[in-house]
Amino acid sequence: MSAEWAGPLLDHLWQSTWFAGACALLALALRRYEARLRTTLWAAVIVKFLVPWTALIAVGNAMNLWSRAE
């Protein structure tokens, strides 16, 4: 494992793990609601594991979403 990308990989893993834990607690709290809601939560967890947050930020910056139109 290269030291260059080991740090970002470990950051992504612990952030995704905490996000999954929070979604699991939320799914438990919402178990009386319809299954579609809990399925959406788990889909968000899967996307979080597959797509690092920094990649989403890079895409947003590339699309210039955060700049003000003048």
MORA-V552706 format. One line per field, one symbol per residue. phi: phi as a letter, one per 20 degrees, with the letter a starting at -180 (. if undefined). A space follows every 50 residues. Layout:
phi = ???
This chain:
phi = .fffdfffffgffffffffffffffffffdfeeffgfffffffffffffe dfgfffffffffemfeeefd
